[in-house]
Amino acid sequence: MSSHPPPPLLPAPSPLDAAREFCNQRGYDLGDDLGSGAFKLVYNATIDGVPFALKVAPVYGSTERFERETDALLSCAHPSIATLREGLLFEMGPTKFWLVVEELLSGGTLEARLAAGLLTREEVRTIGAHLANALAHLQERRLVHRDVKPANILFRTDLTIPVLTDFGIVRVLDAPTITQAFAAQGPNTPAFAAPEQLNNEMPLIDGRTDQFGLGVVLVMSLLGRHPYMGEGEHIQHAIERVRARQPMPAQNIDLLTAQGFTSLIKALQPWPAQRYRKTSEFAEAIRTS
């Protein structure tokens, strides 16, 4: 009896395959690839003539973190927080993807904007106040973004109003943590992380953690370097200084004071108790000091 070779294995579906199939099923028009983030690919999709961002992330194991991101965004309603249409698990055979349909922010990122030059003091005050108000909105809902950075801050057509995006590592303070207690550090982008993140001090993480991250973003937008980085130093020096809770370089304190931003100095203190108790207080202080 003759034997036949097994049929060739078909390649696993790609994120683009998932995006195409999802749009076919929904009657959406799939557009261009808009780039990729740390864990997902982003496409332009048109729904009833309105453009949206379709984010596709492969799922390996639990969907809990994706579900938390979706629930967090759905609970928010703020002009400086991205608007979510839906988030769902999408399966193609044994391959799973998490799909998010979110508003399309066409004004680019703060990261791209800073590549063209630093912000003025007035721009820092305006953008900073909007973002601090968004973080206050999260604080009221017991949510901690944990990844406030220029790449996660986008703009609509109005370039004066920033929009916070990418809630992929959001912490829900009223739910059990997903982060392992024995991990050396919690989820973060090191250059924008607070000491309690770098040291995985989970009981200390709250809205003031995001306050620190925003403070780093605003100082980098104003001075062109990390607030804990001395002149001529590498970013790693700043990260280690933050981790060890060493003082901010005196030169940076002097520069921020001279430019009228003592509010940023307070928001960037090593211990959460030294920062603004409420992020709404920080938002008000950015406008004036």
Kinemage of the C-alpha trace (Angstrom):
@kinemage 1
@onewidth
@group {chain A} dominant
@subgroup {mainchain}
@vectorlist {calphas} color= white
{ca met a 1} P 0.000 0.000 0.000
{ca ser a 2} L 1.467 3.344 -1.039
{ca ser a 3} L 1.853 6.128 1.483
{ca his a 4} L 1.171 9.774 0.752
{ca pro a 5} L 3.207 12.624 2.226
{ca pro a 6} L 1.337 14.761 4.726
{ca pro a 7} L -0.083 17.995 3.319
{ca pro a 8} L 2.191 21.015 3.780
{ca leu a 9} L 1.551 23.082 6.883
{ca leu a 10} L -0.065 26.412 6.117
{ca pro a 11} L 1.545 29.485 7.688
{ca ala a 12} L -0.232 30.873 10.736
{ca pro a 13} L -2.465 33.878 10.047
{ca ser a 14} L -0.694 37.227 10.395
{ca pro a 15} L -2.053 40.396 12.026
{ca leu a 16} L -2.748 41.697 8.519
{ca asp a 17} L -4.752 38.537 7.753
{ca ala a 18} L -6.769 39.137 10.920
{ca ala a 19} L -7.357 42.787 10.046
{ca arg a 20} L -8.549 41.851 6.541
{ca glu a 21} L -10.878 39.111 7.743
{ca phe a 22} L -12.316 41.267 10.542
{ca cys a 23} L -13.018 44.128 8.124
{ca asn a 24} L -14.554 41.714 5.604
{ca gln a 25} L -16.902 40.342 8.254
{ca arg a 26} L -17.929 43.815 9.452
{ca gly a 27} L -18.111 45.509 6.071
{ca tyr a 28} L -15.326 47.942 6.992
{ca asp a 29} L -12.746 49.280 4.540
{ca leu a 30} L -9.165 48.423 5.491
{ca gly a 31} L -6.636 51.116 4.654
{ca asp a 32} L -2.936 51.667 5.166
{ca asp a 33} L -0.573 50.238 7.748
{ca leu a 34} L -0.054 53.038 10.289
{ca gly a 35} L 2.919 51.437 12.028
{ca ser a 36} L 3.472 49.281 15.069
{ca gly a 37} L 3.823 49.625 18.819
{ca ala a 38} L 5.483 47.395 21.368
{ca phe a 39} L 2.840 44.651 21.112
{ca lys a 40} L 0.483 45.566 18.271
{ca leu a 41} L 0.156 46.631 14.656
{ca val a 42} L -2.076 49.547 13.667
{ca tyr a 43} L -4.113 49.958 10.500
{ca asn a 44} L -6.405 52.631 9.117
{ca ala a 45} L -9.993 51.388 8.818
{ca thr a 46} L -13.037 53.263 7.576
{ca ile a 47} L -16.413 52.597 9.192
{ca asp a 48} L -19.438 54.231 7.573
{ca gly a 49} L -17.163 56.847 6.053
{ca val a 50} L -15.411 57.649 9.361
{ca pro a 51} L -11.704 56.756 9.742
{ca phe a 52} L -10.647 54.712 12.773
{ca ala a 53} L -7.473 53.064 13.979
{ca leu a 54} L -7.627 49.259 13.998
{ca lys a 55} L -5.045 47.812 16.401
{ca val a 56} L -4.188 44.107 16.122
{ca ala a 57} L -2.165 42.229 18.743
{ca pro a 58} L -1.349 38.499 18.695
{ca val a 59} L -2.582 36.737 21.830
{ca tyr a 60} L -0.288 34.270 23.591
{ca gly a 61} L -1.989 32.920 26.697
{ca ser a 62} L -4.353 34.989 28.824
{ca thr a 63} L -6.331 37.945 27.465
{ca glu a 64} L -6.631 39.541 30.901
{ca arg a 65} L -4.292 42.459 30.214
{ca phe a 66} L -6.082 43.220 26.924
{ca glu a 67} L -9.447 43.080 28.670
{ca arg a 68} L -8.240 45.505 31.345
{ca glu a 69} L -7.016 47.944 28.709
{ca thr a 70} L -10.386 47.815 26.942
{ca asp a 71} L -12.431 48.168 30.135
{ca ala a 72} L -10.259 51.060 31.299
{ca leu a 73} L -10.730 53.013 28.082
{ca leu a 74} L -14.460 52.304 27.948
{ca ser a 75} L -14.823 53.741 31.469
{ca cys a 76} L -13.217 57.046 30.438
{ca ala a 77} L -14.744 60.086 28.793
{ca his a 78} L -12.199 62.881 28.483
{ca pro a 79} L -11.036 64.982 25.513
{ca ser a 80} L -7.398 64.090 26.218
{ca ile a 81} L -7.986 60.326 26.399
{ca ala a 82} L -8.390 58.315 23.191
{ca thr a 83} L -11.969 57.226 22.453
{ca leu a 84} L -12.482 53.473 22.154
{ca arg a 85} L -15.201 51.977 19.942
{ca glu a 86} L -14.658 48.329 20.917
{ca gly a 87} L -12.099 45.686 21.878
{ca leu a 88} L -12.571 41.974 21.263
{ca leu a 89} L -10.939 38.582 20.881
{ca phe a 90} L -10.755 37.510 17.216
{ca glu a 91} L -9.906 33.896 16.382
{ca met a 92} L -8.664 32.460 13.105
{ca gly a 93} L -8.426 28.730 13.700
{ca pro a 94} L -6.022 28.152 16.600
{ca thr a 95} L -4.504 31.626 16.200
{ca lys a 96} L -5.915 34.386 18.392
{ca phe a 97} L -5.717 38.162 18.112
{ca trp a 98} L -6.968 41.026 20.240
{ca leu a 99} L -8.529 43.752 18.108
{ca val a 100} L -9.161 47.311 19.207
{ca val a 101} L -11.142 49.843 17.184
{ca glu a 102} L -10.158 53.325 18.362
{ca glu a 103} L -10.449 56.882 17.109
{ca leu a 104} L -7.842 57.825 14.506
{ca leu a 105} L -5.533 60.566 15.750
{ca ser a 106} L -4.098 62.174 12.633
{ca gly a 107} L -1.955 64.902 14.195
{ca gly a 108} L 1.044 62.671 14.952
{ca thr a 109} L 2.856 61.949 18.207
{ca leu a 110} L 4.553 64.233 20.673
{ca glu a 111} L 7.672 62.140 20.016
{ca ala a 112} L 7.655 63.186 16.347
{ca arg a 113} L 6.953 66.777 17.293
{ca leu a 114} L 9.930 66.888 19.671
{ca ala a 115} L 12.188 65.491 16.936
{ca ala a 116} L 11.616 68.804 15.152
{ca gly a 117} L 12.488 70.920 18.198
{ca leu a 118} L 11.669 71.663 21.828
{ca leu a 119} L 8.360 73.144 22.951
{ca thr a 120} L 7.942 76.709 24.132
{ca arg a 121} L 7.113 77.382 27.762
{ca glu a 122} L 3.535 78.219 26.812
{ca glu a 123} L 3.189 74.981 24.826
{ca val a 124} L 4.510 73.003 27.793
{ca arg a 125} L 1.965 74.667 30.080
{ca thr a 126} L -0.940 74.068 27.687
{ca ile a 127} L -0.088 70.472 26.795
{ca gly a 128} L 0.916 69.670 30.367
{ca ala a 129} L -2.344 70.986 31.840
{ca his a 130} L -4.457 68.986 29.379
{ca leu a 131} L -2.543 65.776 30.121
{ca ala a 132} L -2.559 66.327 33.880
{ca asn a 133} L -6.336 66.769 33.721
{ca ala a 134} L -6.565 63.481 31.798
{ca leu a 135} L -4.476 61.772 34.486
{ca ala a 136} L -6.736 63.279 37.156
{ca his a 137} L -9.667 61.684 35.296
{ca leu a 138} L -7.847 58.336 35.555
{ca gln a 139} L -7.017 58.903 39.224
{ca glu a 140} L -10.705 59.424 40.011
{ca arg a 141} L -11.393 56.024 38.418
{ca arg a 142} L -8.542 54.320 40.319
{ca leu a 143} L -6.593 53.731 37.106
{ca val a 144} L -2.839 54.162 36.597
{ca his a 145} L -1.627 54.377 32.996
{ca arg a 146} L 2.008 53.502 33.880
{ca asp a 147} L 3.411 54.357 30.428
{ca val a 148} L 3.113 58.115 29.935
{ca lys a 149} L 5.705 58.961 27.252
{ca pro a 150} L 5.904 61.050 24.042
{ca ala a 151} L 5.169 58.054 21.786
{ca asn a 152} L 1.870 57.490 23.642
{ca ile a 153} L 0.784 61.127 23.376
{ca leu a 154} L -0.901 61.973 20.079
{ca phe a 155} L -2.814 64.879 18.603
{ca arg a 156} L -5.970 65.305 16.597
{ca thr a 157} L -6.024 68.040 13.951
{ca asp a 158} L -5.850 70.571 16.801
{ca leu a 159} L -2.175 70.393 17.803
{ca thr a 160} L -2.768 72.198 21.099
{ca ile a 161} L -4.828 69.387 22.665
{ca pro a 162} L -2.836 66.206 23.376
{ca val a 163} L -4.477 62.786 23.628
{ca leu a 164} L -3.189 59.987 25.852
{ca thr a 165} L -3.244 56.560 24.177
{ca asp a 166} L -2.031 52.966 24.638
{ca phe a 167} L -3.396 51.656 27.929
{ca gly a 168} L -1.706 48.282 27.418
{ca ile a 169} L -0.127 48.162 30.889
{ca val a 170} L -2.839 50.047 32.786
{ca arg a 171} L -3.068 49.213 36.496
{ca val a 172} L -6.553 48.861 37.957
{ca leu a 173} L -6.055 49.626 41.640
{ca asp a 174} L -9.288 47.935 42.721
{ca ala a 175} L -8.409 44.648 40.958
{ca pro a 176} L -5.701 42.098 41.772
{ca thr a 177} L -2.395 42.996 40.167
{ca ile a 178} L -1.139 40.944 37.215
{ca thr a 179} L 2.503 41.845 37.900
{ca gln a 180} L 4.533 39.217 39.735
{ca ala a 181} L 5.631 40.434 43.162
{ca phe a 182} L 9.093 38.870 42.745
{ca ala a 183} L 9.810 40.678 39.455
{ca ala a 184} L 12.789 43.036 39.590
{ca gln a 185} L 10.650 45.863 38.226
{ca gly a 186} L 7.073 46.413 37.164
{ca pro a 187} L 5.871 47.114 33.608
{ca asn a 188} L 7.275 50.416 32.378
{ca thr a 189} L 9.374 52.300 29.871
{ca pro a 190} L 12.501 52.900 32.007
{ca ala a 191} L 13.288 56.428 30.798
{ca phe a 192} L 9.818 57.642 31.891
{ca ala a 193} L 9.245 55.414 34.928
{ca ala a 194} L 8.920 56.506 38.546
{ca pro a 195} L 11.154 54.965 41.247
{ca glu a 196} L 8.289 52.777 42.514
{ca gln a 197} L 7.988 51.237 39.037
{ca leu a 198} L 11.699 50.665 38.587
{ca asn a 199} L 11.826 48.987 42.003
{ca asn a 200} L 8.480 47.114 41.636
{ca glu a 201} L 7.112 48.660 44.824
{ca met a 202} L 3.515 47.795 44.011
{ca pro a 203} L 1.895 49.269 47.171
{ca leu a 204} L 3.305 52.700 46.240
{ca ile a 205} L 1.909 52.771 42.689
{ca asp a 206} L -1.055 55.114 42.240
{ca gly a 207} L -1.975 58.274 40.348
{ca arg a 208} L 1.176 59.989 41.553
{ca thr a 209} L 3.183 57.450 39.540
{ca asp a 210} L 1.687 58.845 36.324
{ca gln a 211} L 2.359 62.333 37.661
{ca phe a 212} L 6.084 61.503 37.721
{ca gly a 213} L 5.969 60.132 34.159
{ca leu a 214} L 4.258 63.270 32.867
{ca gly a 215} L 6.818 65.389 34.706
{ca val a 216} L 9.623 63.595 32.840
{ca val a 217} L 7.837 64.137 29.501
{ca leu a 218} L 7.356 67.857 30.128
{ca val a 219} L 10.927 68.470 31.289
{ca met a 220} L 12.279 66.635 28.250
{ca ser a 221} L 9.970 68.760 26.064
{ca leu a 222} L 11.314 71.934 27.680
{ca leu a 223} L 14.992 71.212 28.354
{ca gly a 224} L 15.731 68.422 25.880
{ca arg a 225} L 16.970 65.991 28.509
{ca his a 226} L 15.694 63.812 31.341
{ca pro a 227} L 15.225 65.789 34.593
{ca tyr a 228} L 17.561 63.396 36.405
{ca met a 229} L 20.254 63.554 33.693
{ca gly a 230} L 23.254 65.794 34.179
{ca glu a 231} L 24.769 67.643 31.244
{ca gly a 232} L 26.795 65.250 29.072
{ca glu a 233} L 25.448 62.130 30.814
{ca his a 234} L 23.770 59.097 29.228
{ca ile a 235} L 20.070 58.349 29.809
{ca gln a 236} L 21.078 55.265 31.784
{ca his a 237} L 22.663 57.507 34.408
{ca ala a 238} L 19.300 59.233 34.858
{ca ile a 239} L 17.421 55.933 35.131
{ca glu a 240} L 19.780 54.644 37.795
{ca arg a 241} L 19.581 57.951 39.678
{ca val a 242} L 15.767 57.664 39.698
{ca arg a 243} L 15.895 54.011 40.767
{ca ala a 244} L 18.185 54.883 43.693
{ca arg a 245} L 16.071 57.955 44.601
{ca gln a 246} L 19.063 60.248 44.333
{ca pro a 247} L 18.479 64.017 44.094
{ca met a 248} L 17.704 65.684 40.796
{ca pro a 249} L 20.837 67.464 39.460
{ca ala a 250} L 20.995 70.993 40.867
{ca gln a 251} L 21.505 72.468 37.391
{ca asn a 252} L 18.136 71.096 36.238
{ca ile a 253} L 16.398 72.398 39.359
{ca asp a 254} L 17.880 75.844 38.693
{ca leu a 255} L 16.807 75.781 35.026
{ca leu a 256} L 13.232 74.752 35.873
{ca thr a 257} L 13.001 77.373 38.613
{ca ala a 258} L 14.321 80.094 36.299
{ca gln a 259} L 11.731 79.165 33.651
{ca gly a 260} L 8.882 79.194 36.176
{ca phe a 261} L 8.251 75.447 36.453
{ca thr a 262} L 8.604 74.651 40.149
{ca ser a 263} L 5.452 72.528 39.685
{ca leu a 264} L 7.532 70.024 37.695
{ca ile a 265} L 10.145 69.836 40.431
{ca lys a 266} L 7.452 68.843 42.943
{ca ala a 267} L 5.855 66.287 40.573
{ca leu a 268} L 9.265 64.650 40.098
{ca gln a 269} L 10.111 64.049 43.737
{ca pro a 270} L 11.439 60.516 44.430
{ca trp a 271} L 8.710 59.496 46.887
{ca pro a 272} L 4.988 59.640 45.951
{ca ala a 273} L 4.132 61.374 49.253
{ca gln a 274} L 6.362 64.295 48.208
{ca arg a 275} L 4.431 64.884 44.956
{ca tyr a 276} L 0.992 66.466 44.535
{ca arg a 277} L -1.593 64.463 46.453
{ca lys a 278} L -4.110 64.884 43.648
{ca thr a 279} L -3.178 65.147 39.997
{ca ser a 280} L -5.844 67.842 39.599
{ca glu a 281} L -3.663 70.004 41.886
{ca phe a 282} L -0.727 69.339 39.582
{ca ala a 283} L -2.835 70.383 36.557
{ca glu a 284} L -3.657 73.690 38.221
{ca ala a 285} L -0.047 74.271 39.294
{ca ile a 286} L 1.337 73.706 35.768
{ca arg a 287} L -0.632 76.708 34.536
{ca thr a 288} L 0.899 79.074 37.069
{ca ser a 289} L 4.154 77.780 38.543
